[in-house]
Amino acid sequence: MKSILYATDYSNASLAALHCAQSLSVMLRMRLVLTHVYDLPTALGTQLEGPFPDLRSDSLTHNRKKLEAFYDKNRLEDPTPVERCAEPVENMSVLSGIISKANEWNARLIVVGMKGEHLVKEMVMGSTTKKLIDKAPCPVLAVPANHHFDKVSSLVYATDFELEDLRALEKVVDLARAFSAEIRVVHVTSDKEYYGPAQMEWFKAMLRERVHYDKMYFELLESDDVVHSLQDYSQHLGAGLIGMLERAQKGGVKKLFHRDLVKQMASNNSIPLLSFNEQNLQTYFY
């Protein structure tokens, strides 16, 4: 069975991501794997059993119970995942710990909160989310703290008309089918970009050779501010998700969809952000 990995820092800000992961695991019929990354020295103050305790074993047991209790206290009453596992991981690096669990469980999706609740947690979880966008072995869904996950009727995908976008959209279509949702494929262009309509027609033709989905529409937005244009468009549409591809640096060529644009969206967005990177485009939801 394929897995969705939910990573938490136990903050209230991570609850929306938990509810989203729980619902998605049911809709996509995937195992829900819960994880929290801890460092062994932080567990020395816990109550350990026996006169010669195995610190590593006792710490793992303690953290698994804590993770289960967090889920039981904060989960949605319904729906219930087909299978659920609590898998805390000891690692000095939050990023490395999450990635190790994603690889171990062959995760098809990692779900995290966009930011922590307080300044210190925000620095940890916020920066971890941004690093995951670059390094994760599968797509990452970053969920805003106050988001209420409901039935997704529309998804927005921001494209720059690149071949990698075609591969990412194959996954977006898989997800949209599960929701029976429409997809809005959007390109933000400035008035200086004369070839936007022609590029859009080329991209549409290429995409339709690879995927067949009736509820897919294409739009050009005219603006110099990509982030705010995408946010305003998605909010006006009532989109349930925004999909984007984090692109690698490509020489000195300046592109409208420059590197770190996805991270800017993850830093200030009220809609869940589904991010892909070029190294995880081979990972499929099904």
N, C-alpha and C positions, 0 to 999 in steps of 0.2 A: 504494500500500500504506500502511495506517495504521501509526503508530509508537508504540513505548513509549520514553520518554526516561529513561535512568538517569544520575543525576548523582553524582559521587564526589569526595571530598576526599583520596583515596588512603589513608585510614586503614584499619586492619584491621577497624574497626567498620563499614565500608561494604561488606564482603565479602558479608554475608548479603543485603543489598539487591541486590547484583550477581547472586547466584545466583537470587534471586526474580525479578528482571527477565528473566534469561536463560530461566528456565522458563516464565514467563508469555508471553514473545514467541513461544515455540514453540506453547504450548497455544492462544493466541489468533490464531496465524498473523499476527503483526505484526512489522514491522521493529524491530530493537533499535538505538537510537541512544545511544551513550556520549558523555557530555560531562564536561568539567572546566572550571571558570571560573578563568582566570588573569589577572593584571595585568601589563602589559608591563614595568614596571620590575623585577619579580622575575625576568625572563628575561635581564637584562643580564649576569649572571654565567655564562651558558651558553656553550658553544663555538659561535660563529657562523662561518659560512663566507664566504670571499672578503674582499678588502681593503676593500670598501665594502658591507657586508652590509645588506640590507633587514631591519631589526630586526623589523618586524612579521611579515614573511613567514617569516623564519627561526624566530622564536618560535612561530608557528603550527605549522610543520613539527616543531619539537622537541616541542611539547606533544601533537601528534597521535601521534608515535612513542611518547611516554611513556604515553599513554592506551591505545594498542594493546598495549604491553608489559604494562601492568597487567592488561588483560583476559586476554591469553594466559597469564599466570602464575597468575591466580586463578580463571579460569572453571571451570565444571563440565565434565567430559569429555563428558557427554551431558546434555541434548539440545543440538542445534546450531540456532541461529536461522536462519530462511529467508534473512534478509539482516541484515547488521550494518554500522554506520558509526561511525567515531570522529570526533566533532565538538567539539573543544575550542573555547572561546570567550573572547576577550579582553574583559574588562569589569571595571571597578573595583568593581562590585557583584555579589556572588555571586547574589543574588536576581534582579537584572535579566538577568544572563547566562543563567541557567537558563530564565527565562520567554521570553527571545528565541529560544532554541533550540527550546523547546516550540512556539512559534508558527511558527517557520520550517519545522519538520518535521510540523506539524499533529498533534502528539502527542495520543493518547487517554488516556495515563496517564503520570505522572511517578513514578519510583521512587527513593527516597532513604533513607539511614540515619536513624534517629531521633536519634542523637547521634554526635559524633566520639569518637575513642579517648582523646585526652588533653584536659586542661582547655581549652587554647586552641582546639583543633579542635572540642571540644564546644560552646564558645561560638559558634563560627562556624556549624557544621553544624546544631546544635540550634536556634539562632535562625533560621537560614535555613529549616529545615523548618517552623517555626511561621509564618513569614511567607508561605511558599508556600501554606499552608492558606488564608490570606486572599486571596492574589493570583493563584494559578495559573489558567491558562485551561482546565485539565482536572483531573480527580480526581488526588489525590496519595496514593501508598501509602508510608507510613513504616514501615520494617522495623527491628525491634530488632537490636542487634549480635549477639546469640548465637542468633538464631532460625535453625532449620533448616527450609527450605521443603520441604514434602512435599505429597502429594495432599491437597487441601482437601475435606473431607467435609461441613463445616458452616460457615456464615457467620452472624454476628450483626449485625443492624442496629438501632441505638438510635433510637427515634422519639419525637417529641413531638406526634404527631398533626397535623402541619401539611401544607398542600398541597405545600410544597417537598419534604417527605419522600416523597410519592408519586412525584415525578419522580426523586429519587435512587434509590428502590427499583427503578424501571424499569432502571436501570443495574446495580444489584446482581443483579437477576434475569438479565440478560445474562451477567454474570460467573459466576453460579452454574450456569447451563446449561453453560458450558464445562467446569466441574468435575463436573457432575452432582451438585451439593452441595445440601444442605437449607439453608433460610434461616430463622433465628429472629428474628422482628421483636419487639423488646422495648421496653417502656416502664417506666421506674422511677418509682414513685409513692410519696408519703408517705401515712400513714394519715389525713391531713387532706384528701386529695384524693378527694372523694366520687364524682366522675364518671368515674373511670378506666375501669371496665368499659364504660360506655355509649360513651365516646369510642373505645375499642378496637373495639367493634362497628361504629361509624360508619366508622372508618378502614379496617377490613377490607373493608367493602362498597365503599368508594371505590376501594381498591387493586385489588380483583378485577374492577372495571369496566375497569381500564387494563391489567392484566397477568394472564396465566394461567400459573400454575406450581404443580404438584401438591405440591412439596416445600417449602411455605412454612407456617410455624407462628407463632402469636402468643402472647405471654406478658406478664403484668404482674408486676413485681417490687416489693415493698414495702420501701422504704428511704429514709432522708434523705440518704444518701451515694451520689450517682449514680456517681461514678468507681469507687469500690471495689466497688460492687454489680455494675457491668458487667464489671469485671475478674474478679471471683470467678466470676460466672456463665459467662463465656466460657472461662475456664480449666477449670472443672468440665465444661463441654460438650466441651472439646477443639477449640474453634473455630479455624479457620485464618485468619480475618480478622474484624475488627470494622469495620463501616461507620458513619459518623456525618456529620451535616451541620453545618457551621459556620454559625451564623445571624448575621445582621446585628443590630446594636443596634436595638431597637424601642421608642423612647420611654422612659418611666420604668416600664414594666410589668416586674415581676420575674417571670422564668420559671424553671422548674426546670432546663431545658436552657439556661442562660444563656450569653452570649458567652464564649469562651475555654475552654469545657468540653472541646472537641476538643483544644485545646493541652495541657490538663492530662493527657489520656489519652496524648498523644504524648510527654509528658515522662517518663512512668512506666508503661510497659506492656510486657508480654512477648509480645504478639501483634501482628502487623502491623495497622496502622490505615489504613483506606481512608477518606479525608476528601473531602467535597464542599463547595463553597461555592455561594452562590446565583447567582453569575455564571457558573459553568461547568456548570450543570445541562443546558445544551443540547448538551454534548459527549457523544457516545455511543461505546461501545466498538466497535460494528459499523456 
